[in-house]
Amino acid sequence: MSDEQNDGSGEEFQEIVAAETDRDPDLAVIEAGSRTLRAQSGAPRAGDLPGRPADPELDRALREVETELSKRWPETKLEPSLSRIRPLMDVLGEPQRAYPAIHITGTNGKTTTARMIEALLGAFELRTGRFSSPHVQSITERISLDGEPIAPERFVATYEDVKPYVELVDSREPYRLSFFEVLTGMAYAAFADAPVDVAVVEVGMGGTWDSTNVIDAQVAVLTPITLDHTDRLGTTPEAIAGEKSGIVKRGARVVLAQQPSIEAASVVLRRAVEVDATVAREGMEFGVVAREVAVGGQLLTLRGLGGDYPEVFLPLYGEHMAHNAVVALAAVEAFFGVGDGQPARPLDQEVVRAAFASVTSPGRLEVVRSSPTVVLDAAHNPAGAQATAAAITEAFGFSRLVGVVGASADKDVRGLLEAFEPVFTEVVVTSNASHRAMDVDELAALAVEVFGEERVQVEPRLDDALDAAITLAEEEQEYAGAGVLVTGSVITVGEARLLLGRSR
């Protein structure tokens, strides 16, 4: 995340695939535990994420594809280069050149911004393809057509179509294509085959050498850039911005979100000058004019490149989501040429309102249960956690909030816990099915240092952690004042979503 503010990079996907295809014992626990938790919580309304295919043969075929992908070089092991994805695009016939694109990078906010862009383009009757990472529940989420995850049978067919070309590239290169590179090839091929009118592409990690960067996007979007993946992208905002600004291509239009670091913004602006790109900056050329909390979300007035858009209802919580929305709006305006040497005028405001009102972002401040309220949020770094903490305080006002935290060991977990400390009454630390998950005892030791021993409970299994947190929240006299926030990792949120029955 980890989207939005919590969008994770695609690296966590490998662990989800491995868990599903190897039938990790922890995942069996999740599936068994979900029956109990669903019975406790009642029948939740359907989410907008797919579950496993109901057809046993199709499910078997999809698992076989997942297994083959999971055996490839994972994203936790990187060899930064486009030297493998380029020949794959070549033998596939350069499918990424068959349609215009909007390319999105940044530390936080990528996935939700991509979903908003997709919704806006779809509302203007354009056929869209979206590639994003990581997935929350199903591998098919990563490739979307017309706002819906690709059908399992189409996902399998796309894999079978590109497999011979993947094997050809494998035989020629010093390294086999990674699973993320193969998925990138699949997405670009699926978009060309559809065909789509525009592709909305989220970077997996960084920008310059990310495999998605074989595309030449007319619009480059940079969400807020902070410290994350410092072992791979650099140890300063400037260094990370240098990697991410590599998606800005010659003559492109750049939509730059408000940056926490002036230095990072300066790097992007220098890149734009070098390639003769035009930049629109949040807070200058566009921005959030006003926002107020509303039932089920917030009511916004947005200033785009073409003018003001009042009374925009966004069914997502938090100030950071309002900023994601205006960045998405500016990106779509830029795509349509608004403000590009023509008199500025807004897009059809009713269409824009309808598009934003339809936006969903699973696993990003997503309410999945009531009495007590259970919220899922995939924040996995300190900046994301700070945004989530502010949003949940503003939107919910819980008198007692119990956190369930399962994090990856390679993240700034102390920083994440410190961001949540002011809003969590208690925290239940746990683990997820990934081998990258932080050891629960190590996580507990950090939590005790941050929260104090009396506020920390340890439950190694996620189903037990959810049950314990719900029990703690139910101790509140009035359920309306109590809540549970599940966070720390896209994987943790995905497993919790499965446990609580949020699949279609």
C-alpha positions in Angstrom: 0.0 0.0 0.0 -0.4 0.3 2.5 -3.1 2.2 -0.3 -3.7 5.0 -0.8 -2.2 6.4 1.8 -1.9 2.7 2.1 -1.0 1.3 -1.2 1.6 -1.3 -0.9 4.1 -2.1 -3.6 3.6 -5.3 -5.6 6.2 -7.2 -3.6 3.6 -8.6 -1.1 1.8 -10.3 -3.9 4.3 -13.1 -4.0 3.6 -14.1 -0.4 -0.2 -14.2 -1.0 0.3 -16.4 -4.1 2.6 -18.7 -2.2 0.2 -19.0 0.7 -2.8 -19.8 -1.5 -1.0 -22.3 -3.8 1.0 -24.1 -1.2 -2.0 -24.3 1.1 0.0 -22.9 4.0 -1.3 -24.4 7.3 -1.9 -20.8 8.5 -4.2 -20.3 5.6 -6.1 -23.4 6.5 -6.6 -21.8 9.9 -7.9 -18.7 8.2 -10.4 -20.6 6.2 -11.6 -22.6 9.2 -11.7 -19.5 11.4 -13.7 -17.6 8.9 -16.7 -19.7 9.4 -16.8 -18.9 13.1 -16.2 -15.2 12.6 -18.8 -14.9 9.8 -21.3 -16.6 12.1 -20.6 -14.0 14.8 -20.7 -11.0 12.5 -23.8 -12.0 10.5 -24.0 -12.0 6.7 -21.9 -9.1 5.4 -22.9 -7.4 2.2 -20.9 -8.4 -0.8 -17.6 -6.6 -1.4 -16.3 -5.8 -4.9 -13.4 -8.3 -4.8 -13.7 -11.8 -6.3 -13.3 -15.0 -4.2 -12.3 -18.4 -5.6 -14.1 -19.5 -8.7 -17.1 -21.7 -8.0 -16.3 -24.0 -10.8 -13.8 -26.7 -9.5 -12.1 -27.1 -12.8 -11.7 -23.4 -13.3 -10.4 -23.0 -9.7 -7.9 -25.8 -10.4 -6.7 -24.1 -13.5 -6.3 -20.8 -11.7 -4.4 -22.5 -8.9 -2.0 -24.0 -11.5 -1.3 -20.6 -13.0 -0.7 -19.2 -9.5 1.6 -22.0 -8.7 3.7 -21.5 -11.8 3.9 -17.7 -11.1 4.8 -18.3 -7.5 7.9 -20.3 -8.6 9.3 -17.3 -10.4 11.8 -14.8 -9.1 9.8 -12.9 -6.3 9.9 -9.1 -6.0 11.7 -9.4 -2.7 14.7 -10.3 -4.8 15.4 -7.5 -7.3 17.7 -7.0 -10.2 16.7 -3.5 -11.2 16.5 -3.6 -15.0 14.2 -3.5 -18.0 16.4 -5.9 -19.8 13.9 -8.8 -19.4 10.6 -7.1 -19.8 11.6 -5.3 -23.0 12.3 -8.5 -25.0 9.0 -9.9 -23.7 7.2 -6.8 -25.1 9.1 -7.2 -28.3 8.0 -10.8 -28.9 4.5 -10.0 -27.9 4.3 -7.3 -30.5 4.6 -4.3 -28.2 1.0 -4.5 -26.9 1.7 -1.6 -24.5 1.8 0.8 -27.5 -1.8 -0.1 -28.6 -3.5 2.4 -26.3 -2.8 5.6 -24.4 -1.9 5.4 -20.7 -1.9 7.1 -17.3 1.1 5.9 -15.3 1.0 6.3 -11.5 3.9 6.1 -8.9 4.5 7.4 -5.4 4.9 6.0 -1.9 1.3 6.1 -0.7 -2.0 6.5 -2.4 -1.4 4.8 -5.7 -4.1 2.2 -5.7 -6.9 4.4 -4.6 -5.9 7.1 -7.0 -5.8 4.5 -9.8 -9.3 3.3 -8.9 -10.6 6.9 -8.9 -9.0 7.6 -12.3 -10.5 4.4 -13.6 -14.0 5.3 -12.3 -13.8 8.8 -13.9 -12.7 7.5 -17.3 -15.4 4.8 -17.2 -18.0 7.4 -16.4 -17.0 9.3 -19.6 -17.7 6.0 -21.5 -14.1 5.0 -22.1 -13.1 1.4 -21.9 -10.4 1.1 -19.2 -7.7 -1.4 -18.2 -6.1 -1.1 -14.8 -3.0 -2.8 -13.5 -2.3 -2.5 -9.8 -0.5 -4.2 -7.0 -0.6 -5.9 -4.6 -4.0 -7.7 -4.6 -6.1 -8.0 -1.4 -7.8 -11.4 -2.0 -7.4 -12.7 -5.5 -4.7 -12.5 -8.1 -7.3 -11.6 -10.7 -7.7 -8.2 -9.0 -4.4 -7.0 -10.4 -5.7 -6.8 -14.0 -9.1 -5.0 -14.3 -11.2 -4.4 -17.4 -14.0 -1.8 -17.3 -13.6 -1.4 -13.6 -13.9 -5.1 -12.8 -11.2 -7.7 -12.0 -10.5 -9.8 -15.0 -12.6 -13.0 -15.1 -10.7 -16.1 -13.9 -11.1 -17.9 -17.2 -9.8 -14.9 -19.1 -6.8 -14.6 -16.6 -5.9 -18.2 -17.3 -6.3 -17.8 -21.0 -4.1 -14.7 -21.0 -1.4 -16.6 -19.1 -1.6 -19.5 -21.6 -1.4 -17.0 -24.5 1.8 -15.3 -23.2 3.4 -18.4 -21.7 5.3 -19.5 -24.9 6.7 -16.0 -25.3 7.7 -15.9 -21.7 9.5 -19.2 -22.1 11.3 -17.9 -25.2 12.6 -14.9 -23.2 13.5 -17.1 -20.3 15.7 -19.2 -22.6 17.7 -16.2 -23.8 18.2 -14.1 -20.7 20.6 -14.6 -17.8 17.7 -14.4 -15.4 14.2 -15.8 -15.9 11.4 -13.3 -15.9 10.0 -12.5 -12.5 6.4 -13.1 -11.6 5.8 -9.4 -11.6 7.3 -9.1 -15.1 5.1 -11.9 -16.4 2.0 -10.2 -14.8 3.0 -6.9 -16.4 3.2 -8.7 -19.8 -0.2 -10.3 -19.2 -1.8 -7.0 -18.3 -0.5 -5.2 -21.3 -1.5 -8.1 -23.6 -5.0 -8.3 -22.0 -5.5 -4.6 -22.5 -4.5 -4.8 -26.2 -6.7 -7.8 -26.7 -9.8 -6.2 -25.1 -9.1 -3.6 -26.5 -9.1 -0.7 -24.1 -9.3 3.0 -24.8 -6.9 3.8 -22.0 -4.7 1.9 -19.5 -4.3 3.0 -15.9 -1.0 1.6 -14.7 0.3 1.5 -11.2 4.0 1.1 -10.7 5.1 -1.9 -8.6 8.1 -0.3 -7.0 10.1 2.8 -7.9 9.6 3.9 -11.4 12.7 4.1 -13.6 13.4 0.3 -13.7 10.0 -0.9 -12.7 8.7 -3.4 -15.3 5.6 -1.3 -16.0 7.9 1.5 -17.3 8.1 0.1 -20.8 4.9 2.0 -21.4 5.1 5.6 -22.7 2.3 7.3 -20.8 0.8 10.6 -21.9 0.1 11.4 -18.3 2.4 10.7 -15.3 1.0 10.9 -11.8 3.2 11.2 -8.7 1.4 10.7 -5.4 3.1 11.8 -2.1 6.7 10.5 -1.9 8.1 9.5 1.6 10.6 7.0 2.9 9.8 3.3 2.1 11.8 0.5 0.5 14.9 2.5 1.4 17.2 -0.5 0.8 16.1 -0.5 -2.9 15.1 3.1 -3.7 17.4 5.2 -1.6 17.6 6.6 1.9 16.3 10.2 1.2 13.1 11.6 -0.3 15.2 13.1 -3.1 16.8 9.8 -4.0 13.4 8.0 -4.0 11.9 10.8 -6.1 14.7 10.4 -8.6 13.7 6.8 -9.1 10.0 7.5 -9.2 10.3 10.4 -11.6 11.6 8.0 -14.2 8.0 7.4 -15.4 7.9 10.9 -16.7 8.4 10.6 -20.5 9.2 13.3 -23.1 6.3 15.7 -23.7 4.1 14.1 -21.1 1.7 15.9 -18.8 2.7 15.5 -15.1 0.2 15.6 -12.2 2.2 16.1 -9.0 0.5 15.6 -5.7 1.4 17.8 -2.8 4.7 16.5 -1.5 5.8 16.3 2.2 9.4 17.1 1.0 10.3 20.2 -1.1 13.4 18.4 -2.2 11.4 15.5 -3.6 9.1 17.9 -5.5 12.2 19.7 -6.9 13.6 16.4 -8.3 10.4 15.8 -10.1 10.3 19.3 -11.5 13.9 19.0 -12.8 13.0 15.7 -14.5 10.0 17.4 -16.2 12.3 20.2 -17.5 14.8 17.7 -18.8 12.1 15.9 -20.9 10.0 18.9 -21.8 7.0 17.7 -19.8 4.3 20.0 -18.5 3.6 19.9 -14.7 0.4 20.6 -12.8 1.0 20.9 -9.0 -1.4 20.3 -6.2 -1.8 23.4 -4.2 -1.1 25.6 -7.2 -2.8 24.5 -10.5 -5.3 22.3 -8.7 -6.3 21.4 -5.1 -9.0 20.6 -2.5 -11.0 23.8 -1.8 -13.2 22.5 0.9 -14.2 19.2 2.6 -16.6 18.2 5.3 -17.3 14.9 6.9 -20.5 13.3 5.7 -22.4 10.1 6.4 -20.5 7.3 4.7 -17.7 9.5 3.5 -17.1 13.2 2.8 -18.4 16.1 0.7 -15.8 17.9 -1.3 -15.3 21.0 -3.4 -12.4 20.3 -5.8 -10.5 22.7 -8.0 -9.3 21.0 -11.1 -7.4 22.2 -14.1 -10.6 23.4 -15.7 -12.4 25.0 -12.8 -14.2 24.1 -9.6 -16.3 21.0 -8.9 -18.6 21.6 -5.9 -20.7 19.1 -4.0 -18.6 16.0 -4.8 -19.5 13.1 -2.5 -16.7 10.7 -1.9 -17.7 7.5 -0.1 -14.2 7.1 1.4 -12.8 8.5 4.7 -9.9 10.8 5.5 -8.3 14.0 4.3 -5.7 11.9 2.3 -8.6 10.4 0.3 -9.7 13.9 -0.7 -6.2 14.7 -1.9 -6.2 11.4 -3.8 -9.5 12.5 -5.4 -8.3 15.8 -6.7 -5.1 14.2 -8.0 -7.2 11.7 -9.9 -9.4 14.5 -11.2 -6.5 16.5 -12.5 -5.0 13.4 -14.1 -8.2 12.7 -16.1 -8.5 16.4 -17.0 -4.9 16.3 -18.3 -5.7 13.1 -20.2 -8.6 14.9 -21.9 -6.3 17.9 -22.7 -8.0 20.4 -20.2 -5.7 23.4 -19.8 -3.3 22.3 -22.5 -3.3 25.4 -24.7 -7.1 25.7 -24.7 -9.5 27.8 -22.6 -9.9 26.0 -19.2 -13.3 24.7 -18.5 -14.4 21.9 -16.2 -15.5 18.4 -17.3 -19.2 17.6 -17.1 -19.8 18.0 -13.4 -22.6 15.6 -13.1 -20.5 12.9 -14.6 -17.7 13.7 -12.3 -20.0 13.6 -9.3 -21.5 10.2 -10.3 -18.0 8.8 -10.8 -16.7 9.7 -7.4 -19.8 8.6 -5.7 -19.2 5.1 -7.2 -15.6 4.7 -6.0 -14.6 1.9 -3.8 -11.2 1.0 -2.4 -11.2 -2.4 -0.6 -8.9 -2.7 2.4 -8.6 1.1 2.7 -10.5 2.3 5.8 -13.1 -0.2 4.8 -15.9 -1.0 7.2 -16.6 -4.7 7.2 -18.7 -5.2 10.3 -20.8 -3.3 12.8 -21.6 -3.7 16.5 -18.7 -3.3 17.1 -17.4 -1.6 14.0 -14.5 -3.4 12.4 -12.4 -1.4 9.9 -9.7 -2.7 7.6 -6.8 -0.5 6.4 -3.6 -1.7 4.7 -1.3 1.0 6.1 2.2 -0.5 6.2 4.5 2.4 6.7 4.6 5.4 9.1 3.2 8.0 6.6 0.3 5.7 5.8 -0.3 4.9 9.4 -0.4 8.7 10.3 -3.0 9.3 7.6 -5.1 6.4 8.7 -4.9 7.4 12.4 -6.1 11.0 11.5 -8.8 9.7 9.2 -10.3 7.2 11.7 -10.3 9.8 14.5 -12.1 12.3 12.2 -14.6 10.0 10.7 -15.5 7.7 13.5 -14.7 9.3 16.9 -14.4 6.0 18.7 -14.2 6.2 22.5 -12.3 2.9 22.4 -10.4 1.7 19.5 -8.6 -1.7 19.5 -5.9 -2.3 17.0 -5.0 -5.6 15.4 -1.6 -5.3 13.9 0.3 -7.8 11.7 3.3 -6.4 9.9 6.1 -7.4 7.6 9.6 -7.7 9.2 11.2 -5.5 6.5 9.0 -2.4 7.3 9.5 0.4 9.8 7.3 -1.3 12.3 8.2 0.8 15.2 7.3 4.0 13.2 4.0 2.4 12.3 3.2 1.5 15.9 4.2 5.0 17.1 1.8 6.5 14.5 -1.1 4.5 15.9 -0.2 4.8 19.6 -2.3 7.9 20.2 -5.5 6.4 18.8 -5.3 2.7 20.0 -6.7 2.0 23.4 -5.2 -1.5 23.2 -3.4 -3.4 20.5 -3.5 -7.1 19.7 -0.4 -8.1 17.8 -0.5 -11.0 15.5 0.9 -12.5 12.3 -0.2 -13.4 8.8 0.5 -16.3 6.5 3.5 -14.7 4.8 7.0 -15.9 5.6 7.9 -12.2 5.6 5.7 -11.5 8.5 7.4 -10.2 11.6 7.7 -12.8 14.4 4.9 -12.2 16.7 7.1 -12.2 19.8 9.4 -9.6 18.2 6.4 -7.5 17.2 5.0 -7.8 20.8 8.3 -6.6 22.2 8.2 -3.5 20.0 4.6 -2.9 20.9 5.3 -3.1 24.6 8.0 -0.5 24.2 5.6 1.8 22.4 2.3 1.1 24.2 3.3 -0.3 27.6 2.7 -3.9 28.6 -0.8 -3.4 29.9 -2.1 -2.3 26.5 -0.6 -5.1 24.5 -2.2 -8.6 23.9 -0.5 -11.3 21.8 -2.4 -13.7 19.6 -0.2 -15.5 17.0 -3.2 -16.6 14.9 -5.1 -13.9 13.1 -8.6 -15.4 13.7 -7.8 -15.5 17.4 -6.5 -11.9 17.2 -9.8 -10.7 15.6 -11.9 -12.5 18.1 -9.8 -11.0 21.0 -10.1 -7.5 19.6 -13.8 -7.8 19.0 -14.2 -9.1 22.6 -12.2 -6.1 24.0 -14.3 -3.7 21.9 -17.6 -5.3 23.1 -16.6 -4.4 26.7 -17.5 -0.8 25.8 -20.9 -0.1 27.3 -22.2 1.3 24.0 -21.1 -0.4 20.8 -21.3 2.8 18.9 -18.3 4.1 20.8 -16.1 1.0 20.2 -14.2 -0.2 17.2 -11.5 -2.4 15.8 -8.9 -1.4 13.2 -7.0 -4.2 11.4 -3.9 -2.9 9.9 -0.1 -3.3 9.3 0.0 -5.1 5.9 -2.0 -5.7 2.8 -1.6 -9.4 3.5 -3.0 -9.1 7.0 -6.0 -7.1 5.7 -6.6 -9.5 2.9 -6.7 -12.5 5.3 -8.9 -10.6 7.7 -11.3 -9.7 4.9 -11.5 -13.4 4.0 -12.1 -14.3 7.7 -14.9 -11.8 7.9 -16.5 -13.0 4.7 -15.9 -10.0 2.5 -15.7 -11.7 -0.9 -18.1 -11.9 -3.8 
